[in-house]
């Protein structure tokens, strides 16, 4: 069980940088050594403190602990400091003087390490690995991810819907994923605790309902195809197809698990008697083979009906159905033409929804009517069945009837008429003429002579079509009528084709419209769409140039058309709200532009996406808000949200609407998206990032304390929890956490402080506390005895000028703290801070505190000394000496600070830059430079350091010069005589 052992009271203590206090009649000749054991839970490490050396002047000692993280153990009589989390600490030993117990000496051992790598277990509900349950069914699967902790977990179901067995369960493990046994969990609220021997992690979650069923790829008669090898026709293929893996993850999970069953029965005739599991293993080209025995296809032809049921395996009462029918079979035909006759091939539509026939088949072809002259017959025709026959042109209709083994008939008729010519037109809006294109349609009778005459009868064009040149064209004048004639000169059965071509006209646009166009493909990008240019009348010609400018965020678009049309769709682009201007210049050489201005309000936008959240037992409940807008107008009915991404262990992919919420149950980074589509694979147009870390319940350091009063043996334990979900619950147990103290449970409704009146000074108890989500752990507390003679002390009494004085006092409930000090200083804060300390702030600081539940106040004091600022003073004067001469010692007078200085002597080639430490220079106030043989100036300085910082002296110089000394100055020099 994770055990964080807080100090119960925070002694009025002053935090300093070093740990020595001199005192009267005592000395610091004793030594302090420590030995630690690692914390294997949240806080069960120990530090054993041993005093050695000269203990003759010491009466007794108290042992305490502090850390940069805020964890503290108050001074205690025992030399074994317990219940410590992994970390680095300073251990303080305060020894009282033997002759004068009003004074004490303090030694601090810093950087004491308590080892340990323990992290509290974190349990999360993994929606993507779990399976929701259908309403009224018990078909859910529960999967939890558990991280950290000892790895030896005990799972306990403490809250669950009615019918679920509570208590200890043994899940199936796959790495960090733990799946609870069985697959029969109903939807509802669950609480599962995970205990690792140190800490109880609570996983609160709601197993949701699955609403609805997946839809089939076909939802009408088009889903049926015959089983051509089933002579009884008691089975039929239903095109269900697979379930999308992205559109709805819940449906896909049930599909993958084989939990959907499909069956067919007459509409209104009750439930099916035969069922087929709908999963990938049973799909053949997307089809499920359904047993419809004792019925056959014809029993479901319209107006009769058939119902396709989908139900949950093991929960037959939860189902849906689709009412439809089977289509009566149809026939299809193909034709092969020669110049003099025609040949037909007729057959059932095939193995599709128009071909529901029971094989083998028989066929009859009759001329003139269904009972007319028999042209041909056939019988015992297996799939694929067909019939072929020839007919003369213009010999009337032929009737074809196929009959299956059950007497179901499929009929059609064909005509033996010839085909005609096909005419088409190509406009040229910058010309006075247009182009006529003509061809024969599936008529192999060549040659074919074409003649075109004007309305006066004059021939304007002739041409002969052949088998290698089956089409022709010619330019005709706008505004004139023409007559087209096609003749087959070598065929006695092919008629002459004539057609009156009406007069055609065209005009160039005089003005243009500029409109917005968008489709579902524009759902995915902010303000994405197309601008459409269309003439108010007429057609714009080839080569027309469109140039559109717009607001900031829009890139100017220019195009030159390659075809004539009544509209032009500009390329897809970003179209922010603003004014757009179109300039259109036609392609006929006219440079006079036509201008159109339009104001748009954007296209699809998700900029309004935002969310609010609430920390619940299930996790962070995220409630998105803000609608999709289309052209600046809110679209609440087409606004949807979903989590786009999340932790690799999985996340909830449910699509939600405005007013709904999604819960983040696993630590990690999520992306919340807004979209137009309502499926889990729809694209999002905007998204926001949410980082979630599940709060871990703990005790509030500033609100937790315990003490025994000075005036009477009343003990108070104050408790305050944080980071959990309120209310909080507290129980008091004995130190070994085996016997509950006979006191009512304390409840903190909104996180306020609660208390127990129990115990005595120096006694230790276990607090069992939990939040409303069942998460928590036991935590040991020790009651401090306020009757101890000296419970307030300073780890150091020296403070550097400009530093901060931090005064701290124990938490004694809701009460007043009255501090006084030098220069009439006072404060009513529990832990006052004095910044920019100066020497005149030295002196005694006193505090008077009346504990909330005590009668007499507690008095204590601490003496503070603030050092003068560190100052560099007079330096040795510059020297000028001969080479090979030893300079005088250099020095710098320093004042202020602690008075315990270190010295670092340096030299520089020019006295400005390149300063470096002098090898072998002593750590003393005096430094004698070495003599030099080279004449030049040498530069020196010293850096003086103490506990309050460093200061650099001014530059000191030694100028070595060359000194010339006469040799035998008393010898006379004679000159020779000539």
ZICOR-V738934 format. One record per backbone hydrogen bond with DSSP energy under -1.0 kcal/mol. NH is the residue of the N-H (numbers start at 1). CO is the residue of the C=O. If there is no record, write none. Layout:
NH	CO
NH	CO
This chain:
2	198
6	4
15	806
31	52
33	50
35	48
37	46
39	115
45	84
46	37
47	81
48	35
49	79
50	33
52	31
54	29
58	55
59	96
62	94
63	76
64	92
65	73
66	90
70	67
73	65
76	63
81	47
84	45
87	114
89	112
90	66
91	109
92	64
93	107
94	62
95	105
96	60
97	103
98	57
103	100
105	95
107	93
109	91
112	89
114	87
122	147
124	145
126	143
130	126
131	141
133	208
137	134
140	185
141	131
144	178
145	124
146	176
147	122
149	119
154	195
156	193
157	167
158	191
159	191
164	161
167	157
169	155
172	179
174	177
177	174
178	144
179	172
180	142
185	140
188	207
190	205
191	159
192	203
193	156
194	201
195	154
196	199
200	776
201	194
203	192
205	190
207	188
210	133
217	240
223	220
224	221
225	237
230	227
236	290
237	225
238	288
239	223
240	238
241	286
252	248
253	249
254	250
255	251
256	252
257	253
258	255
259	254
261	311
262	276
263	309
265	307
267	305
269	266
276	262
278	260
279	277
282	279
283	280
284	287
287	284
288	238
290	236
292	234
295	292
299	296
300	297
302	326
304	301
306	324
307	265
308	322
309	263
310	320
311	261
312	318
313	259
315	312
318	315
320	310
322	308
324	306
326	300
330	354
332	347
334	345
336	343
338	341
342	391
343	336
344	389
345	334
346	387
347	332
349	330
352	350
355	352
357	355
361	381
362	403
363	378
364	401
365	376
366	399
367	373
368	397
372	369
375	365
376	365
378	363
381	361
387	346
389	344
391	342
394	416
395	392
398	414
399	366
400	412
401	364
402	410
403	362
404	408
405	358
407	404
410	402
412	400
414	398
416	396
422	439
424	437
426	435
431	428
434	476
435	426
436	474
437	424
438	472
439	422
441	420
446	444
448	465
449	487
450	463
451	485
452	461
453	483
454	458
457	454
460	452
461	452
463	450
465	448
466	469
472	438
474	436
476	434
478	432
479	504
480	477
482	501
483	453
484	499
485	451
486	497
487	449
491	488
497	486
499	484
501	482
513	534
515	532
517	530
522	519
523	520
527	604
528	525
529	573
530	517
532	515
533	568
534	513
536	511
539	507
540	565
543	561
544	541
545	585
546	559
547	583
548	557
549	581
554	551
557	548
559	546
561	544
565	540
568	533
570	531
573	529
575	527
578	600
580	598
581	549
582	596
583	547
584	594
585	545
594	584
596	582
598	580
600	578
605	629
609	606
610	625
612	623
614	621
616	619
620	664
621	614
622	662
623	612
625	610
629	605
630	633
631	603
633	630
635	628
638	635
639	636
640	675
641	656
642	673
644	671
645	671
650	647
656	641
660	657
662	622
664	620
668	692
670	690
671	645
672	688
673	642
674	686
675	640
680	247
682	679
685	674
686	674
688	672
690	670
692	668
698	722
700	720
705	718
707	716
708	784
709	714
714	712
716	707
717	756
718	705
719	754
722	698
728	748
729	770
730	746
731	768
733	766
734	739
737	734
741	732
743	741
746	730
748	728
754	719
756	717
762	783
763	760
765	781
766	733
767	779
768	731
769	777
770	729
771	775
772	725
774	771
776	200
779	767
781	765
783	763
784	706
786	708
788	785
795	14
799	865
802	837
803	800
805	834
807	832
808	13
815	813
818	848
819	827
820	846
821	825
825	822
827	819
834	805
837	803
841	838
842	839
843	864
845	862
846	820
847	860
848	818
849	858
852	812
854	851
858	849
860	847
862	845
864	843
865	797
867	799
871	895
873	893
876	891
879	957
881	959
883	961
884	932
885	882
890	927
893	874
895	871
897	868
902	945
904	943
906	941
907	916
908	939
916	907
918	905
921	918
924	922
927	890
938	958
940	956
941	906
943	904
944	951
945	902
946	949
949	946
951	944
953	942
956	940
958	938
959	879
960	936
961	881
971	968
